[in-house]
Amino acid sequence: MKNRIVAVIVTLLVTACGSKETKSPNTGIWRAELAVMDDQVLPFNFKFEKSDTGDYTMEIYNAEEVILVDEITIEGDSIKIRTPVFEGYMAGTFTGETMNGQFIKESLDRIVPFSAYYNEVERFDKTAAPNTDISGVWETDFSIGTEDHYKGKGIFSQKGNLVTGTFRTTTGDYRYLEGIADGDSLKLSAFDGAHAFLFAAKMTDSSLQGTFYSGNHFKEPFLAKRNKDFELVSADSLTFIKEGYERFTFKFPNSEGTQISLDDASYKNKVVLVQIMGTWCPNCLDETKFYLDYMKHHTTEDLEVVALAFEYAKTKEGAFKSIQRMRDRIGVDYPILLAQYGTSDKEKAQEKLPMLNHVLSYPTTIFIDKKGAVRKIHTGFNGPATGEKHTAFKKEFDTFVQLLLAE
């Protein structure tokens, strides 16, 4: 598979050789399309720009989310677009009005066909007025009837054909979803440089039945029913310290090779937030940005954050490179230790942290008081796409941290 990726990149870039004139795609709005499973297409919109100094930038749009992309290289008619923080990139060839290539994640050996079209404003093509309005709360079952079954909470707003919202789960949310209600069909998509999500369903006033696609490597069925009173189980009740263990402990290296643990003097007599995360994880990125903002506005020597990174990069060097990329791109100033590389498998992660009943989600945060006792474990993260839930989380988080600091 690795050879295939190398061959793809060489094929896409070789056309640049011998080209004397530097061209660029047209500036303005484009619609990109990723080819997922079952002949489905996952679209998203972006704006391509070129500054007076000749630098290229993009803005990727998902409902209210705007992702700035500033790592774009052009040689001849070849283009490479690397999204912020994450490993994934798009590589291909272009004309003024088209792009064709692949979205590539090398560590996972994944390649998704990619194309884009200039001046295509609509995310999805619509053919009919919607037969219902799905605004509201939906109790959702994913992979029902299988061992992989889990619950979700759909939260949507609809204006005419346009639908925005997200699905919350106990392990996080499915980002800023944007799409259309077209007759009795619902389509929603999100692309953030790490994950490519498409939800396609048939809808009635009381049900949504369809398929969730993640790139071109995974799909699962879902069934949603209206239930304005539905709520997921508490994110504070899912992960806990197993009987027989008195403390949460770890010892992992930083990028300098120094082994760091909670026994270090820098964590003594302090409130410590231990963040279980991965640099490949958009929910983890949202949470990291939140922690950085919180620490900036709540300066105290009695509060520390330390992250334990579980990376799917194939080598230790590659994992630390991803960690450094995150640090540089968003200014992470607290330690990020490498807990695991080569896989992000949660069962393997739990082996590294045997005192936990399981690692259910990236991210997960362990709240430790000044005496070293675990006071709470919060599974997942309600990101900005969850709206009121994100606002409520921020308030609850601050209240609890301030309580620990006051002890």
C-alpha positions as CSV (number, residue, x, y, z in Angstrom):
1,M,0.0,0.0,0.0
2,K,2.9,2.4,0.8
3,N,4.3,1.8,-2.6
4,R,0.9,2.7,-4.1
5,I,0.9,6.0,-2.2
6,V,4.4,6.8,-3.4
7,A,3.3,6.0,-7.0
8,V,0.3,8.2,-6.7
9,I,2.3,11.1,-5.5
10,V,4.9,10.7,-8.2
11,T,2.2,10.5,-10.8
12,L,0.5,13.6,-9.6
13,L,3.7,15.7,-9.3
14,V,5.6,14.5,-12.3
15,T,3.7,16.7,-14.7
16,A,5.3,19.7,-13.1
17,C,8.7,18.7,-14.4
18,G,9.8,20.9,-17.3
19,S,6.9,23.4,-16.9
20,K,8.2,27.0,-17.1
21,E,5.0,28.9,-16.4
22,T,3.5,28.9,-12.9
23,K,-0.2,28.7,-13.1
24,S,-2.9,28.6,-10.3
25,P,-6.5,27.6,-10.0
26,N,-9.1,30.4,-10.3
27,T,-9.7,32.3,-7.1
28,G,-13.1,32.2,-5.6
29,I,-15.6,29.6,-4.5
30,W,-15.2,25.9,-5.4
31,R,-17.0,22.7,-4.6
32,A,-14.9,19.7,-3.7
33,E,-16.1,16.1,-3.9
34,L,-14.7,13.0,-2.2
35,A,-15.7,9.6,-3.6
36,V,-16.8,7.5,-0.6
37,M,-18.6,4.1,-0.6
38,D,-21.7,2.9,-2.5
39,D,-21.0,5.4,-5.3
40,Q,-21.8,8.2,-2.9
41,V,-20.1,11.6,-3.1
42,L,-19.1,13.7,-0.1
43,P,-19.1,17.4,-1.0
44,F,-17.7,20.5,0.7
45,N,-17.1,24.1,-0.3
46,F,-13.9,26.0,-0.2
47,K,-12.6,29.4,-1.2
48,F,-9.3,29.6,-3.0
49,E,-7.2,32.8,-2.8
50,K,-3.9,34.2,-3.9
51,S,-2.3,37.1,-2.1
52,D,-0.4,40.0,-3.7
53,T,2.8,38.3,-2.5
54,G,1.9,35.1,-4.4
55,D,1.0,33.0,-1.4
56,Y,-2.0,30.6,-1.7
57,T,-4.7,30.1,0.9
58,M,-8.0,28.3,1.2
59,E,-11.0,28.5,3.5
60,I,-12.9,25.2,4.0
61,Y,-16.6,25.7,5.0
62,N,-18.7,23.4,7.2
63,A,-21.8,25.2,8.3
64,E,-20.5,27.8,10.9
65,E,-16.9,26.4,10.8
66,V,-14.2,28.0,8.7
67,I,-10.9,26.2,8.4
68,L,-8.0,28.3,7.2
69,V,-5.5,26.3,5.0
70,D,-2.1,28.1,4.4
71,E,0.1,25.2,3.4
72,I,-0.4,25.0,-0.4
73,T,2.3,24.3,-2.9
74,I,1.9,24.6,-6.7
75,E,4.4,23.4,-9.3
76,G,3.4,23.6,-12.9
77,D,-0.1,22.1,-13.0
78,S,0.3,20.1,-9.8
79,I,-1.0,21.1,-6.4
80,K,-0.6,19.9,-2.9
81,I,-2.9,21.1,-0.1
82,R,-2.1,20.2,3.5
83,T,-4.7,20.9,6.1
84,P,-3.8,22.4,9.5
85,V,-2.5,20.2,12.3
86,F,-3.6,16.9,10.8
87,E,-1.5,14.6,8.6
88,G,-3.9,14.3,5.7
89,Y,-3.3,16.2,2.5
90,M,-4.8,16.5,-1.0
91,A,-2.5,16.1,-4.0
92,G,-3.5,16.4,-7.7
93,T,-3.4,18.4,-10.9
94,F,-5.5,21.4,-11.8
95,T,-6.8,23.7,-14.6
96,G,-8.3,27.1,-13.9
97,E,-11.7,25.5,-13.2
98,T,-11.0,21.9,-12.1
99,M,-8.9,19.9,-9.7
100,N,-8.4,16.1,-9.7
101,G,-6.4,14.0,-7.3
102,Q,-6.5,12.2,-4.0
103,F,-7.0,12.9,-0.3
104,I,-4.2,10.9,1.3
105,K,-3.5,9.8,4.9
106,E,-0.1,8.0,4.7
107,S,0.1,6.5,8.2
108,L,-3.3,4.7,7.6
109,D,-2.6,3.8,4.0
110,R,-5.8,5.5,2.9
111,I,-6.4,7.2,-0.4
112,V,-9.8,8.8,-1.3
113,P,-10.4,10.1,-4.9
114,F,-10.8,13.9,-4.9
115,S,-12.1,16.4,-7.4
116,A,-13.2,20.0,-7.3
117,Y,-15.1,22.4,-9.6
118,Y,-14.8,26.2,-9.8
119,N,-17.8,28.5,-9.1
120,E,-19.9,25.6,-7.8
121,V,-21.6,27.4,-4.9
122,E,-24.2,24.7,-3.7
123,R,-22.8,22.0,-1.5
124,F,-25.4,19.5,-2.6
125,D,-27.6,19.7,-5.7
126,K,-31.3,19.9,-4.8
127,T,-34.2,18.9,-7.0
128,A,-37.3,19.3,-4.9
129,A,-38.8,21.0,-1.9
130,P,-38.4,19.1,1.4
131,N,-41.3,17.0,2.5
132,T,-40.7,17.8,6.1
133,D,-38.7,19.9,8.6
134,I,-36.3,17.9,10.7
135,S,-35.4,20.8,13.1
136,G,-35.2,19.5,16.7
137,V,-33.7,16.6,18.7
138,W,-33.4,13.0,17.4
139,E,-32.7,9.9,19.4
140,T,-30.3,7.9,17.2
141,D,-29.1,4.3,17.1
142,F,-26.0,3.5,15.1
143,S,-25.3,-0.1,14.0
144,I,-28.4,-1.3,15.8
145,G,-28.6,-5.0,16.5
146,T,-24.8,-5.5,16.4
147,E,-22.1,-5.6,19.1
148,D,-21.0,-2.1,17.7
149,H,-24.3,-0.5,18.6
150,Y,-24.1,2.9,20.2
151,K,-26.5,5.8,20.9
152,G,-26.4,9.3,19.4
153,K,-28.3,12.5,19.7
154,G,-29.1,14.4,16.5
155,I,-29.6,18.1,16.9
156,F,-30.6,19.9,13.7
157,S,-31.9,23.2,12.4
158,Q,-33.6,23.5,9.0
159,K,-34.4,26.6,6.9
160,G,-36.0,25.6,3.6
161,N,-33.7,23.0,2.0
162,L,-30.7,23.9,4.1
163,V,-29.9,21.7,7.2
164,T,-27.2,22.2,9.7
165,G,-26.4,20.5,13.0
166,T,-24.5,17.5,14.4
167,F,-24.8,14.1,16.0
168,R,-23.5,13.9,19.6
169,T,-22.4,10.6,21.0
170,T,-20.9,9.5,24.3
171,T,-17.4,9.8,22.8
172,G,-17.7,13.2,21.0
173,D,-19.6,14.8,18.1
174,Y,-19.6,14.4,14.4
175,R,-18.5,17.9,13.7
176,Y,-20.2,20.8,11.9
177,L,-22.6,19.0,9.5
178,E,-24.1,20.9,6.6
179,G,-26.4,19.7,3.9
180,I,-29.9,19.6,2.4
181,A,-33.4,18.1,2.8
182,D,-34.4,17.3,-0.8
183,G,-37.8,15.7,-1.1
184,D,-37.7,12.7,1.3
185,S,-33.8,12.6,1.2
186,L,-31.4,14.0,3.7
187,K,-27.7,14.5,3.0
188,L,-25.2,16.0,5.4
189,S,-21.4,16.3,5.2
190,A,-18.3,17.6,6.9
191,F,-14.6,17.6,6.0
192,D,-12.0,19.0,8.4
193,G,-8.7,17.6,7.0
194,A,-8.8,14.5,9.3
195,H,-12.3,13.1,8.9
196,A,-14.6,13.0,5.9
197,F,-18.2,12.4,7.1
198,L,-21.3,11.8,5.0
199,F,-24.8,11.0,6.3
200,A,-27.4,10.0,3.7
201,A,-30.9,9.1,4.9
202,K,-34.6,8.8,3.9
203,M,-36.7,11.0,6.1
204,T,-40.2,11.3,7.4
205,D,-41.6,13.7,10.0
206,S,-40.8,11.1,12.7
207,S,-37.8,9.0,11.4
208,L,-34.5,9.2,9.7
209,Q,-33.1,6.0,8.3
210,G,-29.8,5.9,6.5
211,T,-26.1,5.3,6.4
212,F,-23.1,7.0,7.9
213,Y,-20.0,7.0,5.8
214,S,-16.5,7.8,7.0
215,G,-14.2,8.3,4.0
216,N,-14.2,5.3,1.7
217,H,-13.2,2.8,4.5
218,F,-16.1,2.6,6.8
219,K,-19.9,2.8,6.9
220,E,-22.7,1.9,9.3
221,P,-26.5,2.2,9.4
222,F,-28.4,4.5,11.6
223,L,-32.0,5.0,12.6
224,A,-33.2,8.2,14.3
225,K,-36.6,9.0,15.9
226,R,-37.9,12.4,17.2
227,N,-37.5,12.7,20.9
228,K,-37.2,16.2,22.3
229,D,-36.5,14.8,25.8
230,F,-33.7,12.4,24.8
231,E,-30.3,12.8,26.5
232,L,-27.2,10.7,26.4
233,V,-25.8,9.1,29.5
234,S,-23.5,11.4,31.5
235,A,-20.0,11.7,30.1
236,D,-18.7,11.6,33.7
237,S,-20.0,8.1,34.4
238,L,-18.4,6.1,31.6
239,T,-14.8,5.8,32.6
240,F,-13.5,5.1,36.1
241,I,-10.6,3.8,38.1
242,K,-10.9,0.0,38.6
243,E,-11.2,-1.5,42.0
244,G,-7.8,-2.3,43.4
245,Y,-6.1,0.8,42.1
246,E,-5.6,3.8,44.4
247,R,-4.1,6.2,41.9
248,F,-3.9,7.2,38.2
249,T,-0.3,6.8,37.2
250,F,1.8,7.0,34.0
251,K,5.3,7.4,32.8
252,F,5.8,8.4,29.2
253,P,8.5,10.3,27.3
254,N,8.4,13.8,25.9
255,S,10.1,14.8,22.6
256,E,13.5,15.1,24.4
257,G,13.2,11.5,25.6
258,T,12.7,12.5,29.3
259,Q,10.3,10.3,31.1
260,I,7.5,12.3,32.7
261,S,5.1,11.1,35.5
262,L,2.7,12.5,38.1
263,D,5.4,12.0,40.7
264,D,7.4,14.8,39.2
265,A,7.8,17.9,41.4
266,S,6.0,20.1,38.8
267,Y,2.7,18.2,39.6
268,K,3.0,18.0,43.4
269,N,0.2,19.7,45.3
270,K,-1.5,20.9,42.1
271,V,-4.7,20.3,40.3
272,V,-3.8,18.3,37.2
273,L,-5.8,17.6,34.1
274,V,-4.6,14.6,32.2
275,Q,-5.8,14.6,28.6
276,I,-5.9,11.3,26.7
277,M,-5.8,12.4,23.1
278,G,-4.3,12.0,19.6
279,T,-3.1,14.6,17.2
280,W,-5.2,13.0,14.4
281,C,-8.4,13.6,16.4
282,P,-10.6,16.7,15.6
283,N,-12.5,16.4,18.9
284,C,-9.1,16.4,20.6
285,L,-8.1,19.5,18.7
286,D,-11.2,21.3,19.8
287,E,-10.6,20.3,23.4
288,T,-6.9,21.3,23.2
289,K,-7.9,24.7,21.9
290,F,-10.4,25.0,24.8
291,Y,-7.7,24.2,27.4
292,L,-5.3,26.7,25.9
293,D,-7.9,29.4,26.0
294,Y,-8.9,28.5,29.5
295,M,-5.3,28.5,30.8
296,K,-4.7,31.8,29.1
297,H,-7.7,33.4,31.0
298,H,-7.2,31.6,34.3
299,T,-3.5,32.0,35.1
300,T,-2.6,30.1,38.2
301,E,0.4,28.1,39.3
302,D,-1.9,25.5,40.9
303,L,-3.3,24.1,37.7
304,E,-1.4,22.0,35.2
305,V,-2.4,20.2,32.0
306,V,-0.5,17.2,30.6
307,A,-1.5,15.3,27.4
308,L,-0.9,11.6,26.7
309,A,-0.8,11.1,22.9
310,F,-1.9,7.8,21.3
311,E,-0.7,8.1,17.7
312,Y,-1.3,6.0,14.7
313,A,2.0,7.2,13.0
314,K,4.0,4.1,12.2
315,T,7.3,5.3,13.8
316,K,8.2,7.0,17.0
317,E,9.8,9.8,15.0
318,G,6.6,10.2,12.9
319,A,4.5,10.4,16.1
320,F,6.7,13.1,17.6
321,K,6.6,15.0,14.3
322,S,2.8,15.0,14.5
323,I,2.9,16.2,18.1
324,Q,5.4,19.0,17.2
325,R,3.1,20.0,14.3
326,M,0.2,20.4,16.6
327,R,2.3,22.3,19.1
328,D,3.6,24.7,16.4
329,R,0.2,25.2,14.6
330,I,-1.9,26.1,17.6
331,G,0.7,27.1,20.2
332,V,0.3,24.2,22.7
333,D,2.5,25.1,25.7
334,Y,1.7,22.2,28.0
335,P,3.5,18.8,27.8
336,I,2.4,16.3,25.2
337,L,3.9,12.9,26.0
338,L,4.0,9.9,23.6
339,A,2.0,7.1,25.2
340,Q,1.7,4.9,22.1
341,Y,2.5,4.9,18.4
342,G,1.7,2.6,15.5
343,T,-2.0,2.3,16.4
344,S,-4.8,4.3,18.1
345,D,-6.6,1.1,19.1
346,K,-8.4,1.8,22.3
347,E,-7.8,-1.7,23.8
348,K,-4.1,-1.2,23.3
349,A,-4.4,2.2,24.9
350,Q,-6.1,0.7,27.9
351,E,-3.2,-1.7,28.3
352,K,-1.0,1.3,28.8
353,L,-3.3,2.7,31.4
354,P,-4.5,-0.5,33.2
355,M,-6.0,1.3,36.1
356,L,-8.9,2.5,33.8
357,N,-11.9,0.3,33.2
358,H,-11.4,1.2,29.5
359,V,-10.3,3.9,27.1
360,L,-13.6,4.6,25.5
361,S,-12.9,7.8,23.7
362,Y,-10.3,10.2,22.4
363,P,-10.3,12.6,24.1
364,T,-10.8,11.7,27.7
365,T,-9.8,13.9,30.6
366,I,-8.9,12.8,34.2
367,F,-9.3,15.5,36.9
368,I,-6.8,15.0,39.7
369,D,-6.9,17.0,42.9
370,K,-4.0,18.5,44.9
371,K,-3.7,15.3,46.9
372,G,-3.3,13.2,43.8
373,A,-6.8,11.6,43.9
374,V,-8.9,11.2,40.8
375,R,-12.0,13.3,41.3
376,K,-13.7,12.9,37.9
377,I,-13.1,11.4,34.5
378,H,-14.8,13.0,31.6
379,T,-15.2,10.9,28.4
380,G,-15.3,12.6,25.1
381,F,-15.7,16.3,24.4
382,N,-18.7,18.4,23.4
383,G,-17.2,20.6,20.8
384,P,-18.4,24.0,19.4
385,A,-20.6,22.2,16.9
386,T,-22.9,21.1,19.8
387,G,-24.0,24.7,20.5
388,E,-25.7,25.0,23.9
389,K,-24.2,21.7,25.1
390,H,-20.7,23.2,24.5
391,T,-21.7,26.3,26.4
392,A,-23.0,24.3,29.3
393,F,-19.8,22.1,29.3
394,K,-17.6,25.2,29.6
395,K,-19.5,26.5,32.6
396,E,-19.5,23.1,34.3
397,F,-15.8,22.6,33.6
398,D,-14.9,26.0,35.2
399,T,-17.1,25.4,38.2
400,F,-15.5,22.0,38.9
401,V,-11.9,23.2,38.3
402,Q,-12.4,26.2,40.6
403,L,-13.8,23.9,43.3
404,L,-10.6,21.8,43.1
405,L,-8.4,24.8,43.1
406,A,-10.1,26.2,46.3
407,E,-9.5,23.0,48.3
